Amino acid sequence: QVQLVESGGGLVQAGDSLRLSCQASGLTINWFAMGWIRQAPGKVREFVAAISWSGGRTSYADSAKGRFTISRDNVKQKVYLQMDRLRPEDTAVYYCAADSTRYSVETVGPNLQFDSWGQGTQVTVSS
């Protein structure tokens, strides 16, 4: 199974940037689609972004398009989420997740079957 550890969260002001990192260990993530999901207080988990196993395809929630960028480094076993022009409504716990149920998935989106999750990192954006 894949173990995932997120880092990079924090308290920032509206308009600032943050870069979240996700370090994978255990099973290699090279063949798995990866994603970021967030959960705000009192709300259900929300898909943010996903990236194919090769890094060649990405998908974003409408709220993230144009502001967030997902990327991966399979050599380092890391996945990143660059978040720019942050807004107070981006405040949430951000989780890194892997879809290890299938190999070499290129078509990615909120329909991925994430089955491995990190513990989450808190992002707080003040107005």
Buried (B, 14 or more C-beta within 10 A) or exposed (E): EBBBEBEBBEEBEEEBEBEBBBBBEEBEBBBBBBBBBBBBEEEEBBBBBBBBBBBEBBBBBEBBEEBBBBBBEBEEBBBBBBBEEBEEEBBBBBBBBBBBEEEEBEEBBBEBEBEBBBEBBEBBBEE
